[in-house]
């Protein structure tokens, strides 16, 4: 797991007698680094998720310390440590109230502590935590993209309590190509927020970016917990970039280490399916028979079936300007209701009947037979699948 303030506090309390004075609810905050800041003007250089240490040498009075705290909090810092004893005698009441009201952890550290030792030990702790998380991410990536390399990733996962029968959940996030959104920047902010969501709930997790997808895998499958995470993620989408279209797809059924590759492929398709339908959140069960098609190892056979079934109609449409493919598709969707087909195609029902007769003659198939309708519906489904996977 990544380094949290709670983990850092446990070490700093015993080794350096650091004490929490406000903001206990924020101890789940992730920490990327420990940084000493003494001047208000330097605060804007912070990037977020730092644990800030200050002696107060430049901002010693209560009003300045409160303003300093407000500015540090506004940067997204994880917490603030006051090195008390010389320039700061005690943390002002207003600062403590601010920390408590905003779930922003505020600590005191005795003046006698050597900040060089303090920073070095905590930064080493952060580095080790990041290395462990990187190892876990690498193992999950291999399970997804190189499942045959079991000897490389199974031991790593086992150390994190993830075994072959451990129930998992995979969530795929997808942002369609658009000039309105800087995808790299958006995914970076969203990834950091997702990491915080998982950490706050103490869930073993991995979040990684590949192609146009952000993939999240968590060692959790209970519906109520998964729904809480999904709700929090949807709020993050709204907060990260207003107006950005993002589509989420979540796995269902047995999601295990052994089938993560299959789940990844299914959810990648489902994200695009969701984008096509403008549906923000989709679950694996919603794609029906398409799930079986995605499991076919040689997709060329699917494309061949589509061409054999629809190719002749498509050729005639292109050569003559007819709309046989469109009419047939709507006819299948409307369960053979010619009146509905006529309304949707803006044609007279007799014209629709004529076109349907021509389709039957061209293909040599009776539109009234269930098996023929099934073949055409399957071909259209494959065509849509192919379009979304391209």
Protein Blocks (a to p, Z undefined) as FASTA:
>chain_A
ZZdfklmmmmmmmmnopacfehklmmmpccfbdcddfbfklmmmpgbjiacddehlmmmb
fklmmmmmmmmmmnopabdcddehjlmmbdcfklmmmmmmnopacddddfklcfklmmmm
mmmmmmmmmmmmmmmmmmmmmmmmmmmlmmlmmmmmmmnopafklccddddddddddfkb
cfklmmmmmmmmmmmmmmmnopacddddehjbccdddddfbfklmmmmmmmmmmmmmmmo
ghiacdddddehjddfklmmmmmmmmmmmmmmmmmnopabacfklnmmmmmmmmpmblml
mmmmmmmmmmmmmmmmmmnopaklmmmmmmmmnnopaklmmmmnopafklmmmmmmmmmm
mnopafkbmklmmmmmmmmmmmmmmmmmZZ
